[in-house]
Amino acid sequence: MIREKNPEGFLSAAEIPLFKLYMVMSACFLASGIFWVSILCKNTYNVFKIHWLMAALAFTKSVSLLFHSINYYFINSQGHPIEGLAVMHYITHLLKGALLFITIALIGSGWAFVKYILSDKEKKVFGIVISLQVLANVAYIVIESREEGTSDYGVWKEILFLVDLICCGAILFPVVWSIRHLQDTSGTDGKVAVNLAKLKLFRHYYVMVICYIYFTRIIAILLRVAVPFQWQWLYQLLVEGSTLAFFVLTGYKFQPTRNNPYLQLPQEDEEDVQMKQNDRFWVPGRPVQSQQNDQRARAVVIMSLPRTLLHPPSSPSLHTFPAPASPKERVARRGPVLTRHPAPWDLSSWSPFRRRQTAPLPHRC
């Protein structure tokens, strides 16, 4: 039996540095994820769900590179990968790819920052991206488990390249839609400065996404073709380095700070606030302004009274007073009347509100 082995292991000259490269990049992504979590813990009041999704993406990328590095180590030392580690690498690779494209699309659409509901077009984009990522992961597994000389190796490689390009194009649509929406509403809703700042940030993010796709999908392939065989590991270095730079810039642009224009929620106009107040105080049959004045004049806040006295359950309406108490009820509330020889006082049922409260208080507005 003939065994082909390099002096340093079973890997080729172009794949020998990949073990150390993936290990170093895994440590870099892990450090960036820990640093990002520390930033989120320091600014808890400005943190949204998408920030934690970005942290999960960094840790998933680190774990995926770690399993990939371990997989190359066993291939180099034993000549074949360990099946359990290979399966874990494929699973983390799938999660990493799906989280990457979904996070980019969610940031571009403004989810969790300025809105919590996605439009129908955005939902369709996310459905297409997720399904294509599953197909791309299947193609990646087939390519990794087959030799280059097999008949279906080239077909699956072309499928992976095509699906990857479609995903890269699909994630640009939410960003373009957000930019167009900000351009249409920049001078019509009275918040020109905030909208222009958001528009500038969205344009920067669009350029970042384009540069990331350009470096990892075009420049990297050209570098792989141009460099000699023993230097083809520079292709993976460029891809992982570009991904790390993209993660760092995205975190810097959308970090949870108060002065970030992307995190400034749209404030309501004075007319909208006034309409909401009118809806709150409105009762059929009476003018709104008079009802507001009455409610503000009657507003009494007593912190020491029980909740049942402030909001009696028998009240027929939110804006009406209950019927006055009868004389017997008033006597019962005051407690026993003192005589020359008073009866012993029952301290178990005594309350400081019995002598002070003689009639129900108006409701709090």
N, C-alpha and C positions, 0 to 999 in steps of 0.2 A: 504494500500500500504506500502510495506517495503522499507525503504531507508537505504542503506548501506553508512555510512559516518564515516571517522576517526575523531578524535577530532580536527585535524588541517585542515580538508577539505575532498573533495571527492577523492583525489588521494591516491594511495597506499603508503605504507611506502618507497618503492624503488623510487617512482616518486615525492615525496614531495620536495626533494632538487633540482629537475631539474629546477624549476622556477628561483631560485637564481643563479644556475650554468649557465644557458643559458644567463641570464642578465649580469653576470660578464664577461663571455667569449665574449659576444657581445661588451661590452665596451673595452675589450682588443683588439679585431680585429679592432674596430673603431680607437683606439689610434694608432695602428700599421699602419693603412691606412693613417691617417693624417701625421704621421712621415715620411712615405714613400713619400707622395706627397711633403712634405717640402724638402726632399732630391732631388727629381726630379726638383723642382724649383731652387735649388741652383746649379745644374749641368745641365743646359739646353742644353749645347753643346754636351753632351754625352748621351742624352736621346733618346730612340727609342720607337716605338709604343708598343712593348711588355712590356715596363716599365709601361705605362699607363694601359695596360691590367691587369697587376699584381695589380695595385692600384684599378681598378674596381672589381677585384676578392676579395680583402680584404673588400671593402665596401659592396659588395653583401653578403659575408659571415656574416658580422656584422648585416645587415638588416634581413637576414634569421634567425639568432639566436634570434634577437629581437622579430620577429613575433612568433617564436616557444615558447619563454618565455611568451609572452602575452597569447598565446593559452593555455599553461599549467595553467596560473593564473586563467583564466575564468573557465577552467575545475575544478580546485580545489575549486573555490568559488561558482560556479553555477551548477556544475555537467555535463555541456555540453559546447562545444566550440562555439564561434561565427562564423557563416559561412563566413562572409566577411574576417575576420582575418585568418581563416583557408585557404581560397583560396589564399590570399596574401602569406601565409607561403608556400603553395605548389608551387606557381609561383617562388618565390625567391629561394626555394630549387632546383627547376629545373635549374634556371639560375646559381646558385652556383655550382652545379655538373658539368654542361656543361663547364663553365668557368674554373673550376679546372683542369679537364682532358685536355682541349684544351690548356691551358696555360703551363701545364707540357710538353705536346707533342711539342708545339712550341718552348719552351726553349731548349728542347733536340734536335730538328732539326736544331736550329740555325736561325730561321726565324727572320727577321728585324735586327739582329745583323750583320751577315755576308752574308746574302742572302735575297732576297725579293720574290723569286719564289720557291714554293714547288715542289718536284718531284711527279711523278705519284703514287709511293708507299706511300708517306706521305699523299697525298690527300685521298687515299683509307683508310688509318688508321684513318684520321679525320672524314671521312664519317661514318665509322663503330662506332667510339666512340660517335659521336653525336646521331646516331640512337639508340645505346644501352642506352645512357643516358635518352632518351625519354622513352624507355621501362622501365628502372629502376625507373623513376619518377612515371610512372603509377602504377608499383608494390608497390611503397612506399605509394601512395595515398590509394590504396586498403587496404594495411596492417593497415594504420592509421585509416581508416574508418570502419573496421570490427573488430569483437571480435575474440579472440583466439579460441573460440569453434566452429566457422563456418567451413564449409567443405573446402572452397577454401582458407582459411587463410594460411595453411601450404604450399599449392602449390605456392601462390604468394610470400611467404617468401623465398622459395627455388629459385624461378625465380630471385628475387632481389639479393640474394647472388651470384648466378651463373653469372648474368649480371655484377655485380660489379667486380667480379674476372676477367672476360674477359676484361673489361675496364682497369683494373690495369695492365693486361698483355700486352694490345695493346699499352699503352703509353710508354712501355719500348723499343719498336722497333725503334722509331726515335733516341733515345739515343744510342742504340747499333750500328745503322747504322752510326751515327756521329763518334763514337769512332773508328769503323773499318775504316772509311774514313781517319781519322787523322793518324791512324797507317800506312796506306798504303802510305800516302803522307808526312810523317814526315821527311824523309830524301831524297826526290827526287826533291823538288821544291826550294831548297835553303833557306828555312825559317825554319830551324830545331828548333831553340829556341822557336819561337812563337807557332809552332805546338805542341811541347812537353808540353808547358804551357797550351795550350787549351786541350790537351789530358788528362793532369792531372786533370784539372777542370771538364771535362766531366766525368771522372771516379768518382770524388767526388760526382758529381750530381747524377750519377747512383746509388751510394751507398746510398745517401740520399733518393732517390725515393724508393729503396728497403726497407730501414728501415721504411719509412712512411707507405708503404703497409703492412709490417710485423706487425707493432705496431697497426695499426687501423683495420686490418682484421683478424689477428691471435691471437696476445697477448690479445687484448681487448675481443675477444670471450672467450678465456680461462679464463680470469679474471671474466667474467660474470658468467661462470659456476662454478668457484671455490669459489667465495665469498658468504656469506650468503645473504638472500633475501633483508634485509634492507640496505645492502651495494652495491647493484647492480648499483647504480648511479655512482659508480667509473668507470664503463665501459664507460659512456658518458664523464666523466672527462678525462679519458685516451685518448679517441678519439679526443676530442676538444683540449686538451693540446698538443697532437702529431701534430695536424694540425697547431696550432699556432707556434710551434717550427719549423716545416717544412717551413712555410711561412717566418719566420724570417731568417732562414739559407739560403733559396733561395734568399731572398733580399740582404743578406750580400754577397753572392757569386757573384751575378750578378748586383751589384749596379753600377750606372753610374759614374765611375771614370776612369781617364786616364790610370792608371797602371793596369787595369783589362785585363788580357790576352784574355778573351772571347770577349771583345769589340774592340780589335785591328784588324782593317780590313786588309785583305791581300794586301800588297803593290805590285805594278806592277814591273816587272823586267825592267832593263834598255833596253833590246832588245824590249820589248813591247812598251815602251815609244818612242823609236827611230822609230819604225814602224809607230806609230800614227803620229809622226811629219812628216815622209816621206809622208804619205797619205795626210796630210794637205797641204804641199807645192808642191805636185807633179802636173806637167802639162805634157801632152803627148808630146813627141818629144824633151825634154830637160833633162839633167841629174838632179838627185834629189839634189845632194850636191850643184851644181851651183845655182839652184833655191833658195835653202835655204840661200846661201850667198847673193844673190841679194835682197831677201826680207828683210833680216836683215839689209843690208846697206841702203835700202830705207825707213826703218821704221821711220816715223816722227810722233810724237804725239803732237798736238797743242790743248790744253784744251779750249782755248777761241774761237776757230772757230766754226761756226754752223755745225750741223750734215750733212747738204746738201752739204757743200763744201768738207767735208772729204769723203763722200760716194755719189758722184753724181749719179742720177738714170740712166743717159745715158751711163754709163760706160759699154763697151761691155764685159769685162772680169774682174775677180777679180785681176789678176796679170798683167794688161796692163794699160798704161797711156792713158787718152783721147787725142783727137787731139788738137794741139795748137790752141789758140784763134786767130781770125782774127784781123787786126788793128782796125776795127770798134768796135768789141767787147771790145778790150782793152780800147779804148777811152770811151766807154759807162761805163766801170767799174771804170775808173779814175774819172768820173764826168765832169762837164763843165770846159772848159779851161778859166782861168782868163784873162781878158783884162784890158785896162786902166780904164774902167768904168764897173766893174763886176756887173753882175745881182745879185739881192738879193738871198741869199743862202736858199735853202729849207731844213730847219732843220728836217722836218718830215720824209724825206727819207734819211737822212744822216746816214752813218754807218762808223765806224772806219776801216772797212776792205776794203773799196773801193780803197784807195790809197796804201794799203799795199799788197793786193792780186792782182797779175797781171796774174797769171796762176794757173790752178788747181794743188793742192798738190797731191803727191802720196798717195795711200790708206794705211791705217794702216794694218799691218799684223795681 
